[in-house]
Amino acid sequence: MISEEIIKKIRPGAKVKVYEGKSPFEGLVIARKHGSEAGGTFTVRTMLAGVGVEKVFPIHSPAIVKAEVVSSPKNVHRSKLYFVRNISGTNIRRKLKVSL
């Protein structure tokens, strides 16, 4: 389970590390849906072996052992960052002002 203070910090543009069992999944949060209610989720995107991979994590899932926010966004003006699917990492850093 994820603590309430971490749930508030997970927002679009944040870089998070989510532990599901043994291996962590680290990436950029591109979407947060349905707030903190029972069906709330957040989508994390990363590049693995040159291929973009996205995972959708339920906020209140017992399978999530731990979640930590590596870095938080400075100025993100959109709630859904789906445009990062089509641009390179350098342009993401410029546009969102985050380190990947």
Backbone as JSON Lines, residues from 0, in Angstrom:
{"i":0,"aa":"M","n":[0.84,-1.19,0.0],"ca":[0.0,0.0,0.0],"c":[0.88,1.25,0.0]}
{"i":1,"aa":"I","n":[0.39,2.25,-0.66],"ca":[1.11,3.52,-0.76],"c":[0.56,4.47,0.3]}
{"i":2,"aa":"S","n":[1.45,5.17,1.0],"ca":[1.0,6.1,2.03],"c":[0.33,7.33,1.4]}
{"i":3,"aa":"E","n":[-0.49,8.0,2.18],"ca":[-1.24,9.17,1.69],"c":[-0.32,10.3,1.25]}
{"i":4,"aa":"E","n":[0.78,10.51,1.95],"ca":[1.67,11.62,1.57],"c":[2.38,11.34,0.25]}
{"i":5,"aa":"I","n":[2.68,10.09,-0.05],"ca":[3.28,9.73,-1.34],"c":[2.25,9.84,-2.45]}
{"i":6,"aa":"I","n":[1.01,9.47,-2.18],"ca":[-0.06,9.58,-3.18],"c":[-0.24,11.02,-3.62]}
{"i":7,"aa":"K","n":[-0.12,11.96,-2.71],"ca":[-0.25,13.38,-3.06],"c":[0.91,13.86,-3.93]}
{"i":8,"aa":"K","n":[2.1,13.26,-3.77],"ca":[3.27,13.67,-4.54],"c":[3.31,13.05,-5.93]}
{"i":9,"aa":"I","n":[2.56,11.95,-6.13],"ca":[2.53,11.31,-7.44],"c":[1.6,12.11,-8.33]}
{"i":10,"aa":"R","n":[2.18,12.85,-9.28],"ca":[1.41,13.66,-10.21],"c":[2.13,13.68,-11.55]}
{"i":11,"aa":"P","n":[1.46,14.09,-12.61],"ca":[2.09,14.06,-13.92],"c":[3.39,14.87,-13.97]}
{"i":12,"aa":"G","n":[4.42,14.26,-14.54],"ca":[5.73,14.88,-14.62],"c":[6.68,14.41,-13.55]}
{"i":13,"aa":"A","n":[6.2,13.72,-12.54],"ca":[7.06,13.22,-11.46],"c":[7.75,11.93,-11.91]}
{"i":14,"aa":"K","n":[8.97,11.76,-11.47],"ca":[9.69,10.51,-11.73],"c":[9.54,9.64,-10.49]}
{"i":15,"aa":"V","n":[8.99,8.45,-10.66],"ca":[8.7,7.58,-9.52],"c":[9.36,6.21,-9.71]}
{"i":16,"aa":"K","n":[9.53,5.54,-8.58],"ca":[10.03,4.17,-8.56],"c":[8.99,3.35,-7.79]}
{"i":17,"aa":"V","n":[8.37,2.4,-8.48],"ca":[7.3,1.58,-7.9],"c":[7.82,0.16,-7.74]}
{"i":18,"aa":"Y","n":[7.72,-0.37,-6.52],"ca":[8.17,-1.73,-6.23],"c":[6.96,-2.66,-6.2]}
{"i":19,"aa":"E","n":[6.92,-3.57,-7.17],"ca":[5.89,-4.59,-7.23],"c":[6.58,-5.92,-7.07]}
{"i":20,"aa":"G","n":[6.63,-6.43,-5.87],"ca":[7.41,-7.65,-5.63],"c":[8.88,-7.31,-5.48]}
{"i":21,"aa":"K","n":[9.74,-7.95,-6.28],"ca":[11.19,-7.78,-6.13],"c":[11.75,-6.64,-6.96]}
{"i":22,"aa":"S","n":[11.32,-6.52,-8.22],"ca":[11.96,-5.55,-9.11],"c":[11.21,-4.23,-9.16]}
{"i":23,"aa":"P","n":[11.94,-3.11,-9.14],"ca":[11.27,-1.8,-9.23],"c":[11.01,-1.42,-10.69]}
{"i":24,"aa":"F","n":[10.01,-0.6,-10.89],"ca":[9.71,-0.04,-12.21],"c":[9.83,1.46,-12.06]}
{"i":25,"aa":"E","n":[10.83,2.05,-12.71],"ca":[11.1,3.48,-12.55],"c":[10.8,4.2,-13.85]}
{"i":26,"aa":"G","n":[10.07,5.31,-13.75],"ca":[9.75,6.06,-14.95],"c":[9.02,7.34,-14.65]}
{"i":27,"aa":"L","n":[8.5,7.96,-15.71],"ca":[7.82,9.25,-15.65],"c":[6.32,9.03,-15.55]}
{"i":28,"aa":"V","n":[5.67,9.71,-14.63],"ca":[4.21,9.62,-14.51],"c":[3.62,10.48,-15.62]}
{"i":29,"aa":"I","n":[2.84,9.85,-16.51],"ca":[2.25,10.61,-17.61],"c":[0.77,10.87,-17.41]}
{"i":30,"aa":"A","n":[0.12,10.16,-16.48],"ca":[-1.3,10.38,-16.24],"c":[-1.67,9.94,-14.84]}
{"i":31,"aa":"R","n":[-2.65,10.62,-14.3],"ca":[-3.24,10.27,-13.01],"c":[-4.74,10.34,-13.19]}
{"i":32,"aa":"K","n":[-5.44,9.25,-12.91],"ca":[-6.88,9.2,-13.17],"c":[-7.66,8.87,-11.92]}
{"i":33,"aa":"H","n":[-8.81,9.48,-11.79],"ca":[-9.81,9.22,-10.75],"c":[-9.34,9.56,-9.34]}
{"i":34,"aa":"G","n":[-8.4,10.48,-9.21],"ca":[-8.0,11.0,-7.9],"c":[-7.54,9.94,-6.93]}
{"i":35,"aa":"S","n":[-8.01,10.05,-5.68],"ca":[-7.61,9.1,-4.64],"c":[-8.73,8.14,-4.28]}
{"i":36,"aa":"E","n":[-9.73,8.02,-5.13],"ca":[-10.84,7.12,-4.82],"c":[-10.42,5.67,-5.04]}
{"i":37,"aa":"A","n":[-11.34,4.77,-4.86],"ca":[-11.03,3.34,-4.9],"c":[-10.49,2.88,-6.24]}
{"i":38,"aa":"G","n":[-10.94,3.47,-7.34],"ca":[-10.49,3.06,-8.66],"c":[-9.39,3.92,-9.23]}
{"i":39,"aa":"G","n":[-8.71,4.72,-8.41],"ca":[-7.69,5.63,-8.89],"c":[-6.45,4.91,-9.41]}
{"i":40,"aa":"T","n":[-5.88,5.43,-10.51],"ca":[-4.69,4.83,-11.1],"c":[-3.7,5.91,-11.5]}
{"i":41,"aa":"F","n":[-2.45,5.5,-11.74],"ca":[-1.47,6.38,-12.35],"c":[-0.67,5.56,-13.36]}
{"i":42,"aa":"T","n":[-0.28,6.21,-14.46],"ca":[0.42,5.56,-15.56],"c":[1.87,6.01,-15.55]}
{"i":43,"aa":"V","n":[2.78,5.04,-15.6],"ca":[4.22,5.31,-15.58],"c":[4.81,4.82,-16.89]}
{"i":44,"aa":"R","n":[5.65,5.65,-17.52],"ca":[6.29,5.31,-18.79],"c":[7.8,5.35,-18.64]}
{"i":45,"aa":"T","n":[8.47,4.37,-19.24],"ca":[9.93,4.32,-19.25],"c":[10.39,3.68,-20.56]}
{"i":46,"aa":"M","n":[11.69,3.77,-20.82],"ca":[12.28,3.14,-21.99],"c":[13.09,1.94,-21.52]}
{"i":47,"aa":"L","n":[12.76,0.74,-22.03],"ca":[13.49,-0.48,-21.71],"c":[14.01,-1.08,-23.02]}
{"i":48,"aa":"A","n":[15.31,-1.18,-23.16],"ca":[15.96,-1.73,-24.35],"c":[15.52,-1.01,-25.61]}
{"i":49,"aa":"G","n":[15.35,0.3,-25.52],"ca":[14.99,1.1,-26.68],"c":[13.52,1.08,-27.04]}
{"i":50,"aa":"V","n":[12.69,0.46,-26.21],"ca":[11.26,0.36,-26.47],"c":[10.51,1.04,-25.34]}
{"i":51,"aa":"G","n":[9.53,1.87,-25.67],"ca":[8.72,2.53,-24.65],"c":[7.77,1.55,-24.0]}
{"i":52,"aa":"V","n":[7.77,1.53,-22.66],"ca":[6.91,0.62,-21.9],"c":[6.09,1.45,-20.92]}
{"i":53,"aa":"E","n":[4.8,1.19,-20.87],"ca":[3.91,1.87,-19.93],"c":[3.23,0.85,-19.04]}
{"i":54,"aa":"K","n":[3.08,1.2,-17.78],"ca":[2.34,0.37,-16.84],"c":[1.34,1.24,-16.11]}
{"i":55,"aa":"V","n":[0.17,0.7,-15.89],"ca":[-0.87,1.39,-15.14],"c":[-0.95,0.73,-13.77]}
{"i":56,"aa":"F","n":[-0.75,1.53,-12.71],"ca":[-0.76,1.02,-11.35],"c":[-1.99,1.54,-10.61]}
{"i":57,"aa":"P","n":[-2.77,0.66,-9.98],"ca":[-3.84,1.13,-9.1],"c":[-3.23,1.74,-7.83]}
{"i":58,"aa":"I","n":[-3.81,2.82,-7.37],"ca":[-3.25,3.5,-6.19],"c":[-3.38,2.66,-4.93]}
{"i":59,"aa":"H","n":[-4.51,1.99,-4.78],"ca":[-4.78,1.23,-3.55],"c":[-4.54,-0.27,-3.74]}
{"i":60,"aa":"S","n":[-3.55,-0.65,-4.53],"ca":[-3.26,-2.05,-4.79],"c":[-2.39,-2.64,-3.67]}
{"i":61,"aa":"P","n":[-2.77,-3.8,-3.14],"ca":[-1.92,-4.44,-2.14],"c":[-0.66,-5.05,-2.76]}
{"i":62,"aa":"A","n":[-0.61,-5.19,-4.08],"ca":[0.56,-5.76,-4.75],"c":[1.74,-4.79,-4.76]}
{"i":63,"aa":"I","n":[1.47,-3.5,-4.62],"ca":[2.55,-2.5,-4.58],"c":[3.15,-2.49,-3.18]}
{"i":64,"aa":"V","n":[4.42,-2.9,-3.11],"ca":[5.1,-2.96,-1.82],"c":[5.49,-1.57,-1.35]}
{"i":65,"aa":"K","n":[6.08,-0.79,-2.28],"ca":[6.56,0.54,-1.92],"c":[6.58,1.4,-3.17]}
{"i":66,"aa":"A","n":[6.37,2.69,-2.99],"ca":[6.5,3.65,-4.08],"c":[7.24,4.86,-3.54]}
{"i":67,"aa":"E","n":[8.18,5.36,-4.32],"ca":[8.92,6.55,-3.89],"c":[9.03,7.52,-5.06]}
{"i":68,"aa":"V","n":[8.96,8.79,-4.74],"ca":[9.07,9.84,-5.75],"c":[10.54,10.24,-5.82]}
{"i":69,"aa":"V","n":[11.16,10.0,-6.98],"ca":[12.57,10.3,-7.18],"c":[12.76,11.8,-7.4]}
{"i":70,"aa":"S","n":[11.95,12.38,-8.27],"ca":[11.99,13.82,-8.5],"c":[10.58,14.3,-8.83]}
{"i":71,"aa":"S","n":[10.28,15.52,-8.44],"ca":[8.96,16.07,-8.7],"c":[9.05,17.16,-9.75]}
{"i":72,"aa":"P","n":[7.97,17.39,-10.48],"ca":[8.02,18.38,-11.57],"c":[8.04,19.8,-11.05]}
{"i":73,"aa":"K","n":[8.62,20.69,-11.85],"ca":[8.62,22.11,-11.49],"c":[7.41,22.8,-12.1]}
{"i":74,"aa":"N","n":[7.34,22.83,-13.42],"ca":[6.23,23.5,-14.1],"c":[5.65,22.57,-15.14]}
{"i":75,"aa":"V","n":[4.6,21.86,-14.8],"ca":[3.88,21.04,-15.76],"c":[2.47,21.6,-15.83]}
{"i":76,"aa":"H","n":[2.05,21.99,-17.03],"ca":[0.78,22.67,-17.19],"c":[-0.3,21.78,-17.77]}
{"i":77,"aa":"R","n":[-0.04,20.49,-17.88],"ca":[-1.03,19.56,-18.41],"c":[-1.26,18.44,-17.42]}
{"i":78,"aa":"S","n":[-2.47,17.91,-17.43],"ca":[-2.77,16.81,-16.52],"c":[-2.47,15.45,-17.15]}
{"i":79,"aa":"K","n":[-2.46,15.38,-18.48],"ca":[-2.13,14.15,-19.18],"c":[-0.97,14.44,-20.12]}
{"i":80,"aa":"L","n":[0.12,13.71,-19.98],"ca":[1.33,13.96,-20.76],"c":[1.51,12.91,-21.85]}
{"i":81,"aa":"Y","n":[0.45,12.61,-22.58],"ca":[0.53,11.59,-23.61],"c":[1.42,11.99,-24.77]}
{"i":82,"aa":"F","n":[1.71,13.27,-24.93],"ca":[2.56,13.72,-26.03],"c":[3.99,13.22,-25.9]}
{"i":83,"aa":"V","n":[4.43,12.77,-24.72],"ca":[5.8,12.3,-24.56],"c":[6.03,10.97,-25.27]}
{"i":84,"aa":"R","n":[4.97,10.31,-25.71],"ca":[5.12,9.07,-26.46],"c":[5.79,9.32,-27.81]}
{"i":85,"aa":"N","n":[5.64,10.51,-28.35],"ca":[6.1,10.8,-29.7],"c":[7.35,11.66,-29.77]}
{"i":86,"aa":"I","n":[7.93,12.07,-28.65],"ca":[9.12,12.92,-28.69],"c":[10.29,12.25,-27.98]}
{"i":87,"aa":"S","n":[11.49,12.73,-28.24],"ca":[12.7,12.12,-27.68],"c":[12.9,12.56,-26.23]}
{"i":88,"aa":"G","n":[13.83,11.89,-25.56],"ca":[14.13,12.19,-24.16],"c":[14.66,13.59,-23.95]}
{"i":89,"aa":"T","n":[15.47,14.07,-24.9],"ca":[16.02,15.42,-24.8],"c":[14.9,16.46,-24.85]}
{"i":90,"aa":"N","n":[13.96,16.28,-25.76],"ca":[12.85,17.21,-25.86],"c":[11.92,17.14,-24.66]}
{"i":91,"aa":"I","n":[11.78,15.96,-24.06],"ca":[10.97,15.83,-22.84],"c":[11.6,16.65,-21.72]}
{"i":92,"aa":"R","n":[12.92,16.54,-21.57],"ca":[13.6,17.29,-20.52],"c":[13.45,18.8,-20.73]}
{"i":93,"aa":"R","n":[13.56,19.24,-21.97],"ca":[13.39,20.67,-22.28],"c":[11.98,21.15,-21.98]}
{"i":94,"aa":"K","n":[11.01,20.38,-22.44],"ca":[9.63,20.8,-22.36],"c":[9.1,20.76,-20.92]}
{"i":95,"aa":"L","n":[9.44,19.7,-20.16],"ca":[8.92,19.54,-18.81],"c":[9.87,20.05,-17.74]}
{"i":96,"aa":"K","n":[11.11,20.33,-18.12],"ca":[12.14,20.78,-17.18],"c":[12.35,19.77,-16.03]}
{"i":97,"aa":"V","n":[12.43,18.48,-16.4],"ca":[12.7,17.43,-15.44],"c":[13.91,16.64,-15.93]}
{"i":98,"aa":"S","n":[14.55,15.93,-15.02],"ca":[15.67,15.08,-15.4],"c":[15.16,13.64,-15.49]}
{"i":99,"aa":"L","n":[15.49,13.0,-16.59],"ca":[15.05,11.61,-16.79],"c":[16.16,10.65,-16.55]}
